[in-house]
């Protein structure tokens, strides 16, 4: 009986952890999508290479990019930022 209870507790904890990771990944993907939309509005169409670079950024780098993007006026500004921070 004790083994069954321990297994059920482990299973519940594992499910909860999985849900938390899923929510975090969803939020991160939402942030990435929003940043890409804002960048497109700010500097124009982005190349696939630039989009790919942005897709590899960590959450901390994405947050820094979100702070910086309002200062960009051209794609070159974004590319320079990626060279220095990506």
HTML snippet that shows the backbone in 3Dmol.js (N, CA, C, O; Angstrom):
<script src="https://3Dmol.org/build/3Dmol-min.js"></script>
<div id="view" style="width:600px;height:400px;position:relative"></div>
<script>
const pdb = `
ATOM      1  N   UNK A   1       0.820  -1.198   0.000  1.00  0.00           N
ATOM      2  CA  UNK A   1       0.000   0.000   0.000  1.00  0.00           C
ATOM      3  C   UNK A   1       0.862   1.260   0.000  1.00  0.00           C
ATOM      4  O   UNK A   1       0.539   2.223  -0.696  1.00  0.00           O
ATOM      5  N   UNK A   2       1.953   1.272   0.769  1.00  0.00           N
ATOM      6  CA  UNK A   2       2.822   2.442   0.834  1.00  0.00           C
ATOM      7  C   UNK A   2       3.463   2.715  -0.519  1.00  0.00           C
ATOM      8  O   UNK A   2       3.628   3.872  -0.906  1.00  0.00           O
ATOM      9  N   UNK A   3       3.831   1.640  -1.254  1.00  0.00           N
ATOM     10  CA  UNK A   3       4.419   1.814  -2.574  1.00  0.00           C
ATOM     11  C   UNK A   3       3.430   2.475  -3.517  1.00  0.00           C
ATOM     12  O   UNK A   3       3.806   3.368  -4.277  1.00  0.00           O
ATOM     13  N   UNK A   4       2.193   2.060  -3.484  1.00  0.00           N
ATOM     14  CA  UNK A   4       1.162   2.630  -4.354  1.00  0.00           C
ATOM     15  C   UNK A   4       0.980   4.115  -4.073  1.00  0.00           C
ATOM     16  O   UNK A   4       0.861   4.916  -5.000  1.00  0.00           O
ATOM     17  N   UNK A   5       0.960   4.476  -2.811  1.00  0.00           N
ATOM     18  CA  UNK A   5       0.794   5.882  -2.432  1.00  0.00           C
ATOM     19  C   UNK A   5       1.988   6.707  -2.896  1.00  0.00           C
ATOM     20  O   UNK A   5       1.821   7.813  -3.411  1.00  0.00           O
ATOM     21  N   UNK A   6       3.188   6.171  -2.715  1.00  0.00           N
ATOM     22  CA  UNK A   6       4.393   6.882  -3.154  1.00  0.00           C
ATOM     23  C   UNK A   6       4.394   7.066  -4.667  1.00  0.00           C
ATOM     24  O   UNK A   6       4.780   8.119  -5.175  1.00  0.00           O
ATOM     25  N   UNK A   7       3.957   6.027  -5.384  1.00  0.00           N
ATOM     26  CA  UNK A   7       3.893   6.120  -6.840  1.00  0.00           C
ATOM     27  C   UNK A   7       2.888   7.189  -7.258  1.00  0.00           C
ATOM     28  O   UNK A   7       3.182   7.994  -8.143  1.00  0.00           O
ATOM     29  N   UNK A   8       1.735   7.213  -6.653  1.00  0.00           N
ATOM     30  CA  UNK A   8       0.705   8.206  -6.996  1.00  0.00           C
ATOM     31  C   UNK A   8       1.202   9.624  -6.719  1.00  0.00           C
ATOM     32  O   UNK A   8       0.951  10.532  -7.511  1.00  0.00           O
ATOM     33  N   UNK A   9       1.900   9.821  -5.608  1.00  0.00           N
ATOM     34  CA  UNK A   9       2.447  11.143  -5.293  1.00  0.00           C
ATOM     35  C   UNK A   9       3.506  11.543  -6.312  1.00  0.00           C
ATOM     36  O   UNK A   9       3.546  12.693  -6.750  1.00  0.00           O
ATOM     37  N   UNK A  10       4.367  10.594  -6.692  1.00  0.00           N
ATOM     38  CA  UNK A  10       5.390  10.872  -7.709  1.00  0.00           C
ATOM     39  C   UNK A  10       4.732  11.229  -9.032  1.00  0.00           C
ATOM     40  O   UNK A  10       5.135  12.185  -9.694  1.00  0.00           O
ATOM     41  N   UNK A  11       3.722  10.460  -9.417  1.00  0.00           N
ATOM     42  CA  UNK A  11       3.033  10.704 -10.686  1.00  0.00           C
ATOM     43  C   UNK A  11       2.373  12.086 -10.697  1.00  0.00           C
ATOM     44  O   UNK A  11       2.446  12.800 -11.698  1.00  0.00           O
ATOM     45  N   UNK A  12       1.744  12.456  -9.609  1.00  0.00           N
ATOM     46  CA  UNK A  12       1.095  13.763  -9.513  1.00  0.00           C
ATOM     47  C   UNK A  12       2.133  14.887  -9.595  1.00  0.00           C
ATOM     48  O   UNK A  12       1.906  15.887 -10.277  1.00  0.00           O
ATOM     49  N   UNK A  13       3.254  14.734  -8.914  1.00  0.00           N
ATOM     50  CA  UNK A  13       4.311  15.749  -8.953  1.00  0.00           C
ATOM     51  C   UNK A  13       4.886  15.872 -10.360  1.00  0.00           C
ATOM     52  O   UNK A  13       5.169  16.977 -10.823  1.00  0.00           O
ATOM     53  N   UNK A  14       5.056  14.751 -11.031  1.00  0.00           N
ATOM     54  CA  UNK A  14       5.588  14.754 -12.390  1.00  0.00           C
ATOM     55  C   UNK A  14       4.633  15.470 -13.340  1.00  0.00           C
ATOM     56  O   UNK A  14       5.068  16.256 -14.182  1.00  0.00           O
ATOM     57  N   UNK A  15       3.356  15.207 -13.212  1.00  0.00           N
ATOM     58  CA  UNK A  15       2.358  15.880 -14.057  1.00  0.00           C
ATOM     59  C   UNK A  15       2.356  17.376 -13.817  1.00  0.00           C
ATOM     60  O   UNK A  15       2.308  18.164 -14.761  1.00  0.00           O
ATOM     61  N   UNK A  16       2.408  17.770 -12.544  1.00  0.00           N
ATOM     62  CA  UNK A  16       2.411  19.189 -12.213  1.00  0.00           C
ATOM     63  C   UNK A  16       3.639  19.878 -12.795  1.00  0.00           C
ATOM     64  O   UNK A  16       3.545  20.978 -13.339  1.00  0.00           O
ATOM     65  N   UNK A  17       4.784  19.227 -12.678  1.00  0.00           N
ATOM     66  CA  UNK A  17       6.018  19.783 -13.229  1.00  0.00           C
ATOM     67  C   UNK A  17       5.905  19.932 -14.741  1.00  0.00           C
ATOM     68  O   UNK A  17       6.336  20.941 -15.298  1.00  0.00           O
ATOM     69  N   UNK A  18       5.338  18.952 -15.398  1.00  0.00           N
ATOM     70  CA  UNK A  18       5.145  19.011 -16.843  1.00  0.00           C
ATOM     71  C   UNK A  18       4.226  20.148 -17.253  1.00  0.00           C
ATOM     72  O   UNK A  18       4.481  20.828 -18.247  1.00  0.00           O
ATOM     73  N   UNK A  19       3.156  20.359 -16.493  1.00  0.00           N
ATOM     74  CA  UNK A  19       2.236  21.471 -16.795  1.00  0.00           C
ATOM     75  C   UNK A  19       2.940  22.807 -16.636  1.00  0.00           C
ATOM     76  O   UNK A  19       2.758  23.704 -17.459  1.00  0.00           O
ATOM     77  N   UNK A  20       3.750  22.953 -15.576  1.00  0.00           N
ATOM     78  CA  UNK A  20       4.477  24.204 -15.361  1.00  0.00           C
ATOM     79  C   UNK A  20       5.451  24.471 -16.497  1.00  0.00           C
ATOM     80  O   UNK A  20       5.543  25.596 -16.989  1.00  0.00           O
ATOM     81  N   UNK A  21       6.180  23.436 -16.916  1.00  0.00           N
ATOM     82  CA  UNK A  21       7.123  23.600 -18.026  1.00  0.00           C
ATOM     83  C   UNK A  21       6.383  23.982 -19.301  1.00  0.00           C
ATOM     84  O   UNK A  21       6.856  24.825 -20.063  1.00  0.00           O
ATOM     85  N   UNK A  22       5.234  23.373 -19.537  1.00  0.00           N
ATOM     86  CA  UNK A  22       4.439  23.690 -20.721  1.00  0.00           C
ATOM     87  C   UNK A  22       3.962  25.131 -20.714  1.00  0.00           C
ATOM     88  O   UNK A  22       4.008  25.811 -21.740  1.00  0.00           O
ATOM     89  N   UNK A  23       3.507  25.594 -19.567  1.00  0.00           N
ATOM     90  CA  UNK A  23       3.060  26.998 -19.463  1.00  0.00           C
ATOM     91  C   UNK A  23       4.217  27.953 -19.708  1.00  0.00           C
ATOM     92  O   UNK A  23       4.060  28.959 -20.401  1.00  0.00           O
ATOM     93  N   UNK A  24       5.383  27.641 -19.142  1.00  0.00           N
ATOM     94  CA  UNK A  24       6.554  28.499 -19.325  1.00  0.00           C
ATOM     95  C   UNK A  24       6.969  28.537 -20.795  1.00  0.00           C
ATOM     96  O   UNK A  24       7.260  29.605 -21.333  1.00  0.00           O
ATOM     97  N   UNK A  25       6.995  27.380 -21.439  1.00  0.00           N
ATOM     98  CA  UNK A  25       7.350  27.334 -22.853  1.00  0.00           C
ATOM     99  C   UNK A  25       6.337  28.106 -23.688  1.00  0.00           C
ATOM    100  O   UNK A  25       6.708  28.793 -24.640  1.00  0.00           O
ATOM    101  N   UNK A  26       5.070  27.996 -23.338  1.00  0.00           N
ATOM    102  CA  UNK A  26       4.027  28.740 -24.051  1.00  0.00           C
ATOM    103  C   UNK A  26       4.198  30.238 -23.907  1.00  0.00           C
ATOM    104  O   UNK A  26       4.046  30.981 -24.876  1.00  0.00           O
ATOM    105  N   UNK A  27       4.514  30.685 -22.695  1.00  0.00           N
ATOM    106  CA  UNK A  27       4.751  32.113 -22.472  1.00  0.00           C
ATOM    107  C   UNK A  27       5.952  32.595 -23.265  1.00  0.00           C
ATOM    108  O   UNK A  27       5.917  33.665 -23.873  1.00  0.00           O
ATOM    109  N   UNK A  28       7.014  31.803 -23.256  1.00  0.00           N
ATOM    110  CA  UNK A  28       8.229  32.181 -23.974  1.00  0.00           C
ATOM    111  C   UNK A  28       7.952  32.266 -25.474  1.00  0.00           C
ATOM    112  O   UNK A  28       8.410  33.195 -26.139  1.00  0.00           O
ATOM    113  N   UNK A  29       7.213  31.314 -25.999  1.00  0.00           N
ATOM    114  CA  UNK A  29       6.887  31.346 -27.430  1.00  0.00           C
ATOM    115  C   UNK A  29       5.999  32.546 -27.747  1.00  0.00           C
ATOM    116  O   UNK A  29       6.141  33.161 -28.803  1.00  0.00           O
ATOM    117  N   UNK A  30       5.088  32.879 -26.842  1.00  0.00           N
ATOM    118  CA  UNK A  30       4.243  34.058 -27.024  1.00  0.00           C
ATOM    119  C   UNK A  30       5.065  35.339 -27.044  1.00  0.00           C
ATOM    120  O   UNK A  30       4.811  36.233 -27.851  1.00  0.00           O
ATOM    121  N   UNK A  31       6.044  35.426 -26.161  1.00  0.00           N
ATOM    122  CA  UNK A  31       6.925  36.585 -26.140  1.00  0.00           C
ATOM    123  C   UNK A  31       7.715  36.688 -27.441  1.00  0.00           C
ATOM    124  O   UNK A  31       7.845  37.768 -28.018  1.00  0.00           O
ATOM    125  N   UNK A  32       8.230  35.574 -27.885  1.00  0.00           N
ATOM    126  CA  UNK A  32       9.021  35.544 -29.118  1.00  0.00           C
ATOM    127  C   UNK A  32       8.170  36.015 -30.303  1.00  0.00           C
ATOM    128  O   UNK A  32       8.626  36.809 -31.126  1.00  0.00           O
ATOM    129  N   UNK A  33       6.936  35.519 -30.382  1.00  0.00           N
ATOM    130  CA  UNK A  33       6.032  35.904 -31.469  1.00  0.00           C
ATOM    131  C   UNK A  33       5.724  37.395 -31.420  1.00  0.00           C
ATOM    132  O   UNK A  33       5.738  38.067 -32.452  1.00  0.00           O
ATOM    133  N   UNK A  34       5.449  37.909 -30.240  1.00  0.00           N
ATOM    134  CA  UNK A  34       5.155  39.340 -30.095  1.00  0.00           C
ATOM    135  C   UNK A  34       6.363  40.187 -30.489  1.00  0.00           C
ATOM    136  O   UNK A  34       6.211  41.188 -31.190  1.00  0.00           O
ATOM    137  N   UNK A  35       7.541  39.805 -30.053  1.00  0.00           N
ATOM    138  CA  UNK A  35       8.751  40.565 -30.381  1.00  0.00           C
ATOM    139  C   UNK A  35       8.986  40.563 -31.889  1.00  0.00           C
ATOM    140  O   UNK A  35       9.349  41.592 -32.460  1.00  0.00           O
ATOM    141  N   UNK A  36       8.782  39.423 -32.536  1.00  0.00           N
ATOM    142  CA  UNK A  36       8.937  39.369 -33.994  1.00  0.00           C
ATOM    143  C   UNK A  36       7.930  40.286 -34.689  1.00  0.00           C
ATOM    144  O   UNK A  36       8.275  40.962 -35.658  1.00  0.00           O
ATOM    145  N   UNK A  37       6.707  40.312 -34.208  1.00  0.00           N
ATOM    146  CA  UNK A  37       5.691  41.210 -34.793  1.00  0.00           C
ATOM    147  C   UNK A  37       6.073  42.673 -34.602  1.00  0.00           C
ATOM    148  O   UNK A  37       5.962  43.475 -35.529  1.00  0.00           O
ATOM    149  N   UNK A  38       6.519  43.014 -33.410  1.00  0.00           N
ATOM    150  CA  UNK A  38       6.906  44.403 -33.143  1.00  0.00           C
ATOM    151  C   UNK A  38       8.119  44.811 -33.975  1.00  0.00           C
ATOM    152  O   UNK A  38       8.173  45.924 -34.498  1.00  0.00           O
ATOM    153  N   UNK A  39       9.078  43.916 -34.094  1.00  0.00           N
ATOM    154  CA  UNK A  39      10.253  44.223 -34.911  1.00  0.00           C
ATOM    155  C   UNK A  39       9.867  44.447 -36.366  1.00  0.00           C
ATOM    156  O   UNK A  39      10.384  45.360 -37.012  1.00  0.00           O
ATOM    157  N   UNK A  40       8.971  43.631 -36.883  1.00  0.00           N
ATOM    158  CA  UNK A  40       8.525  43.792 -38.267  1.00  0.00           C
ATOM    159  C   UNK A  40       7.853  45.147 -38.458  1.00  0.00           C
ATOM    160  O   UNK A  40       8.063  45.805 -39.476  1.00  0.00           O
ATOM    161  N   UNK A  41       7.062  45.558 -37.504  1.00  0.00           N
ATOM    162  CA  UNK A  41       6.423  46.885 -37.597  1.00  0.00           C
ATOM    163  C   UNK A  41       7.446  48.010 -37.474  1.00  0.00           C
ATOM    164  O   UNK A  41       7.313  49.052 -38.116  1.00  0.00           O
ATOM    165  N   UNK A  42       8.468  47.793 -36.645  1.00  0.00           N
ATOM    166  CA  UNK A  42       9.447  48.841 -36.376  1.00  0.00           C
ATOM    167  C   UNK A  42      10.447  49.018 -37.518  1.00  0.00           C
ATOM    168  O   UNK A  42      10.768  50.147 -37.890  1.00  0.00           O
ATOM    169  N   UNK A  43      10.946  47.902 -38.080  1.00  0.00           N
ATOM    170  CA  UNK A  43      12.040  48.010 -39.060  1.00  0.00           C
ATOM    171  C   UNK A  43      11.713  47.402 -40.421  1.00  0.00           C
ATOM    172  O   UNK A  43      12.525  47.501 -41.341  1.00  0.00           O
ATOM    173  N   UNK A  44      10.555  46.780 -40.572  1.00  0.00           N
ATOM    174  CA  UNK A  44      10.193  46.165 -41.846  1.00  0.00           C
ATOM    175  C   UNK A  44      10.390  44.659 -41.805  1.00  0.00           C
ATOM    176  O   UNK A  44      10.684  44.076 -40.761  1.00  0.00           O
ATOM    177  N   UNK A  45      10.222  44.049 -42.966  1.00  0.00           N
ATOM    178  CA  UNK A  45      10.315  42.593 -43.056  1.00  0.00           C
ATOM    179  C   UNK A  45      11.681  42.088 -42.618  1.00  0.00           C
ATOM    180  O   UNK A  45      12.712  42.705 -42.888  1.00  0.00           O
ATOM    181  N   UNK A  46      11.660  40.949 -41.935  1.00  0.00           N
ATOM    182  CA  UNK A  46      12.884  40.340 -41.434  1.00  0.00           C
ATOM    183  C   UNK A  46      13.226  39.132 -42.294  1.00  0.00           C
ATOM    184  O   UNK A  46      12.344  38.376 -42.698  1.00  0.00           O
ATOM    185  N   UNK A  47      14.514  38.959 -42.569  1.00  0.00           N
ATOM    186  CA  UNK A  47      14.954  37.793 -43.334  1.00  0.00           C
ATOM    187  C   UNK A  47      14.784  36.537 -42.486  1.00  0.00           C
ATOM    188  O   UNK A  47      14.672  36.604 -41.262  1.00  0.00           O
ATOM    189  N   UNK A  48      14.766  35.402 -43.158  1.00  0.00           N
ATOM    190  CA  UNK A  48      14.678  34.131 -42.441  1.00  0.00           C
ATOM    191  C   UNK A  48      15.883  33.944 -41.524  1.00  0.00           C
ATOM    192  O   UNK A  48      15.761  33.385 -40.434  1.00  0.00           O
ATOM    193  N   UNK A  49      17.044  34.412 -41.969  1.00  0.00           N
ATOM    194  CA  UNK A  49      18.255  34.304 -41.147  1.00  0.00           C
ATOM    195  C   UNK A  49      18.098  35.095 -39.853  1.00  0.00           C
ATOM    196  O   UNK A  49      18.449  34.611 -38.777  1.00  0.00           O
ATOM    197  N   UNK A  50      17.568  36.316 -39.960  1.00  0.00           N
ATOM    198  CA  UNK A  50      17.360  37.149 -38.776  1.00  0.00           C
ATOM    199  C   UNK A  50      16.332  36.512 -37.857  1.00  0.00           C
ATOM    200  O   UNK A  50      16.532  36.470 -36.644  1.00  0.00           O
ATOM    201  N   UNK A  51      15.235  36.014 -38.415  1.00  0.00           N
ATOM    202  CA  UNK A  51      14.218  35.333 -37.612  1.00  0.00           C
ATOM    203  C   UNK A  51      14.817  34.117 -36.904  1.00  0.00           C
ATOM    204  O   UNK A  51      14.523  33.859 -35.737  1.00  0.00           O
ATOM    205  N   UNK A  52      15.644  33.389 -37.611  1.00  0.00           N
ATOM    206  CA  UNK A  52      16.286  32.215 -37.033  1.00  0.00           C
ATOM    207  C   UNK A  52      17.181  32.603 -35.859  1.00  0.00           C
ATOM    208  O   UNK A  52      17.194  31.927 -34.831  1.00  0.00           O
ATOM    209  N   UNK A  53      17.925  33.692 -36.016  1.00  0.00           N
ATOM    210  CA  UNK A  53      18.784  34.169 -34.923  1.00  0.00           C
ATOM    211  C   UNK A  53      17.939  34.523 -33.706  1.00  0.00           C
ATOM    212  O   UNK A  53      18.302  34.192 -32.577  1.00  0.00           O
ATOM    213  N   UNK A  54      16.829  35.187 -33.931  1.00  0.00           N
ATOM    214  CA  UNK A  54      15.950  35.586 -32.826  1.00  0.00           C
ATOM    215  C   UNK A  54      15.365  34.356 -32.151  1.00  0.00           C
ATOM    216  O   UNK A  54      15.213  34.329 -30.930  1.00  0.00           O
ATOM    217  N   UNK A  55      15.037  33.343 -32.934  1.00  0.00           N
ATOM    218  CA  UNK A  55      14.454  32.120 -32.374  1.00  0.00           C
ATOM    219  C   UNK A  55      15.421  31.354 -31.486  1.00  0.00           C
ATOM    220  O   UNK A  55      14.993  30.504 -30.706  1.00  0.00           O
ATOM    221  N   UNK A  56      16.710  31.634 -31.584  1.00  0.00           N
ATOM    222  CA  UNK A  56      17.688  30.938 -30.741  1.00  0.00           C
ATOM    223  C   UNK A  56      18.026  31.714 -29.466  1.00  0.00           C
ATOM    224  O   UNK A  56      18.774  31.215 -28.625  1.00  0.00           O
ATOM    225  N   UNK A  57      17.491  32.913 -29.312  1.00  0.00           N
ATOM    226  CA  UNK A  57      17.812  33.725 -28.136  1.00  0.00           C
ATOM    227  C   UNK A  57      17.196  33.128 -26.872  1.00  0.00           C
ATOM    228  O   UNK A  57      16.108  32.553 -26.904  1.00  0.00           O
ATOM    229  N   UNK A  58      17.903  33.275 -25.775  1.00  0.00           N
ATOM    230  CA  UNK A  58      17.387  32.849 -24.471  1.00  0.00           C
ATOM    231  C   UNK A  58      16.305  33.833 -24.018  1.00  0.00           C
ATOM    232  O   UNK A  58      16.129  34.894 -24.616  1.00  0.00           O
ATOM    233  N   UNK A  59      15.602  33.473 -22.979  1.00  0.00           N
ATOM    234  CA  UNK A  59      14.551  34.356 -22.459  1.00  0.00           C
ATOM    235  C   UNK A  59      15.140  35.683 -21.991  1.00  0.00           C
ATOM    236  O   UNK A  59      14.514  36.729 -22.160  1.00  0.00           O
ATOM    237  N   UNK A  60      16.333  35.653 -21.408  1.00  0.00           N
ATOM    238  CA  UNK A  60      16.974  36.887 -20.952  1.00  0.00           C
ATOM    239  C   UNK A  60      17.338  37.772 -22.146  1.00  0.00           C
ATOM    240  O   UNK A  60      17.165  38.990 -22.102  1.00  0.00           O
ATOM    241  N   UNK A  61      17.845  37.148 -23.209  1.00  0.00           N
ATOM    242  CA  UNK A  61      18.190  37.904 -24.416  1.00  0.00           C
ATOM    243  C   UNK A  61      16.929  38.469 -25.086  1.00  0.00           C
ATOM    244  O   UNK A  61      16.943  39.590 -25.595  1.00  0.00           O
ATOM    245  N   UNK A  62      15.849  37.692 -25.082  1.00  0.00           N
ATOM    246  CA  UNK A  62      14.590  38.187 -25.647  1.00  0.00           C
ATOM    247  C   UNK A  62      14.084  39.415 -24.887  1.00  0.00           C
ATOM    248  O   UNK A  62      13.604  40.376 -25.487  1.00  0.00           O
ATOM    249  N   UNK A  63      14.198  39.365 -23.574  1.00  0.00           N
ATOM    250  CA  UNK A  63      13.765  40.509 -22.763  1.00  0.00           C
ATOM    251  C   UNK A  63      14.614  41.740 -23.068  1.00  0.00           C
ATOM    252  O   UNK A  63      14.092  42.852 -23.151  1.00  0.00           O
ATOM    253  N   UNK A  64      15.912  41.543 -23.235  1.00  0.00           N
ATOM    254  CA  UNK A  64      16.790  42.666 -23.587  1.00  0.00           C
ATOM    255  C   UNK A  64      16.440  43.200 -24.973  1.00  0.00           C
ATOM    256  O   UNK A  64      16.442  44.411 -25.193  1.00  0.00           O
ATOM    257  N   UNK A  65      16.144  42.307 -25.899  1.00  0.00           N
ATOM    258  CA  UNK A  65      15.748  42.734 -27.245  1.00  0.00           C
ATOM    259  C   UNK A  65      14.442  43.508 -27.203  1.00  0.00           C
ATOM    260  O   UNK A  65      14.289  44.501 -27.915  1.00  0.00           O
ATOM    261  N   UNK A  66      13.512  43.076 -26.390  1.00  0.00           N
ATOM    262  CA  UNK A  66      12.243  43.791 -26.246  1.00  0.00           C
ATOM    263  C   UNK A  66      12.471  45.214 -25.740  1.00  0.00           C
ATOM    264  O   UNK A  66      11.798  46.148 -26.175  1.00  0.00           O
ATOM    265  N   UNK A  67      13.416  45.372 -24.827  1.00  0.00           N
ATOM    266  CA  UNK A  67      13.742  46.708 -24.318  1.00  0.00           C
ATOM    267  C   UNK A  67      14.394  47.575 -25.391  1.00  0.00           C
ATOM    268  O   UNK A  67      14.156  48.781 -25.456  1.00  0.00           O
ATOM    269  N   UNK A  68      15.210  46.954 -26.224  1.00  0.00           N
ATOM    270  CA  UNK A  68      15.990  47.710 -27.208  1.00  0.00           C
ATOM    271  C   UNK A  68      15.234  48.011 -28.498  1.00  0.00           C
ATOM    272  O   UNK A  68      15.570  48.968 -29.195  1.00  0.00           O
ATOM    273  N   UNK A  69      14.231  47.221 -28.827  1.00  0.00           N
ATOM    274  CA  UNK A  69      13.647  47.319 -30.168  1.00  0.00           C
ATOM    275  C   UNK A  69      13.026  48.673 -30.496  1.00  0.00           C
ATOM    276  O   UNK A  69      12.955  49.041 -31.669  1.00  0.00           O
ATOM    277  N   UNK A  70      12.588  49.400 -29.522  1.00  0.00           N
ATOM    278  CA  UNK A  70      12.001  50.712 -29.802  1.00  0.00           C
ATOM    279  C   UNK A  70      13.043  51.733 -30.260  1.00  0.00           C
ATOM    280  O   UNK A  70      12.693  52.772 -30.819  1.00  0.00           O
ATOM    281  N   UNK A  71      14.308  51.439 -30.023  1.00  0.00           N
ATOM    282  CA  UNK A  71      15.386  52.321 -30.464  1.00  0.00           C
ATOM    283  C   UNK A  71      15.830  52.024 -31.894  1.00  0.00           C
ATOM    284  O   UNK A  71      16.610  52.783 -32.470  1.00  0.00           O
ATOM    285  N   UNK A  72      15.340  50.926 -32.471  1.00  0.00           N
ATOM    286  CA  UNK A  72      15.736  50.556 -33.823  1.00  0.00           C
ATOM    287  C   UNK A  72      14.929  51.349 -34.850  1.00  0.00           C
ATOM    288  O   UNK A  72      13.732  51.581 -34.679  1.00  0.00           O
ATOM    289  N   UNK A  73      15.608  51.755 -35.914  1.00  0.00           N
ATOM    290  CA  UNK A  73      14.878  52.392 -37.016  1.00  0.00           C
ATOM    291  C   UNK A  73      15.093  51.644 -38.332  1.00  0.00           C
ATOM    292  O   UNK A  73      14.361  51.860 -39.298  1.00  0.00           O
ATOM    293  N   UNK A  74      16.090  50.771 -38.369  1.00  0.00           N
ATOM    294  CA  UNK A  74      16.357  49.987 -39.575  1.00  0.00           C
ATOM    295  C   UNK A  74      16.698  48.550 -39.197  1.00  0.00           C
ATOM    296  O   UNK A  74      17.000  48.251 -38.042  1.00  0.00           O
ATOM    297  N   UNK A  75      16.644  47.675 -40.182  1.00  0.00           N
ATOM    298  CA  UNK A  75      17.044  46.285 -39.964  1.00  0.00           C
ATOM    299  C   UNK A  75      18.511  46.227 -39.546  1.00  0.00           C
ATOM    300  O   UNK A  75      18.902  45.345 -38.781  1.00  0.00           O
ATOM    301  N   UNK A  76      19.317  47.152 -40.038  1.00  0.00           N
ATOM    302  CA  UNK A  76      20.741  47.188 -39.675  1.00  0.00           C
ATOM    303  C   UNK A  76      20.905  47.394 -38.176  1.00  0.00           C
ATOM    304  O   UNK A  76      21.798  46.804 -37.567  1.00  0.00           O
ATOM    305  N   UNK A  77      20.057  48.220 -37.574  1.00  0.00           N
ATOM    306  CA  UNK A  77      20.105  48.410 -36.118  1.00  0.00           C
ATOM    307  C   UNK A  77      19.871  47.084 -35.400  1.00  0.00           C
ATOM    308  O   UNK A  77      20.572  46.753 -34.444  1.00  0.00           O
ATOM    309  N   UNK A  78      18.880  46.332 -35.870  1.00  0.00           N
ATOM    310  CA  UNK A  78      18.582  45.033 -35.280  1.00  0.00           C
ATOM    311  C   UNK A  78      19.742  44.067 -35.487  1.00  0.00           C
ATOM    312  O   UNK A  78      20.146  43.378 -34.550  1.00  0.00           O
ATOM    313  N   UNK A  79      20.276  44.009 -36.688  1.00  0.00           N
ATOM    314  CA  UNK A  79      21.386  43.099 -36.979  1.00  0.00           C
ATOM    315  C   UNK A  79      22.605  43.428 -36.127  1.00  0.00           C
ATOM    316  O   UNK A  79      23.295  42.525 -35.653  1.00  0.00           O
ATOM    317  N   UNK A  80      22.871  44.713 -35.930  1.00  0.00           N
ATOM    318  CA  UNK A  80      23.986  45.127 -35.070  1.00  0.00           C
ATOM    319  C   UNK A  80      23.742  44.661 -33.639  1.00  0.00           C
ATOM    320  O   UNK A  80      24.655  44.165 -32.979  1.00  0.00           O
ATOM    321  N   UNK A  81      22.522  44.821 -33.166  1.00  0.00           N
ATOM    322  CA  UNK A  81      22.185  44.373 -31.808  1.00  0.00           C
ATOM    323  C   UNK A  81      22.397  42.875 -31.688  1.00  0.00           C
ATOM    324  O   UNK A  81      22.970  42.407 -30.704  1.00  0.00           O
ATOM    325  N   UNK A  82      21.945  42.121 -32.675  1.00  0.00           N
ATOM    326  CA  UNK A  82      22.110  40.668 -32.633  1.00  0.00           C
ATOM    327  C   UNK A  82      23.582  40.263 -32.630  1.00  0.00           C
ATOM    328  O   UNK A  82      23.964  39.312 -31.948  1.00  0.00           O
ATOM    329  N   UNK A  83      24.404  40.978 -33.387  1.00  0.00           N
ATOM    330  CA  UNK A  83      25.841  40.678 -33.380  1.00  0.00           C
ATOM    331  C   UNK A  83      26.440  40.890 -31.998  1.00  0.00           C
ATOM    332  O   UNK A  83      27.305  40.130 -31.562  1.00  0.00           O
ATOM    333  N   UNK A  84      25.976  41.923 -31.319  1.00  0.00           N
ATOM    334  CA  UNK A  84      26.539  42.253 -30.010  1.00  0.00           C
ATOM    335  C   UNK A  84      25.925  41.462 -28.853  1.00  0.00           C
ATOM    336  O   UNK A  84      26.548  41.325 -27.801  1.00  0.00           O
ATOM    337  N   UNK A  85      24.721  40.947 -29.039  1.00  0.00           N
ATOM    338  CA  UNK A  85      24.018  40.295 -27.933  1.00  0.00           C
ATOM    339  C   UNK A  85      23.596  38.862 -28.206  1.00  0.00           C
ATOM    340  O   UNK A  85      23.227  38.145 -27.276  1.00  0.00           O
ATOM    341  N   UNK A  86      23.639  38.435 -29.440  1.00  0.00           N
ATOM    342  CA  UNK A  86      23.111  37.107 -29.792  1.00  0.00           C
ATOM    343  C   UNK A  86      24.104  35.996 -29.654  1.00  0.00           C
ATOM    344  O   UNK A  86      23.778  34.839 -29.920  1.00  0.00           O
TER     345      UNK A  86
END
`;
const viewer = $3Dmol.createViewer("view");
viewer.addModel(pdb, "pdb");
viewer.setStyle({}, {cartoon: {color: "spectrum"}});
viewer.zoomTo();
viewer.render();
</script>
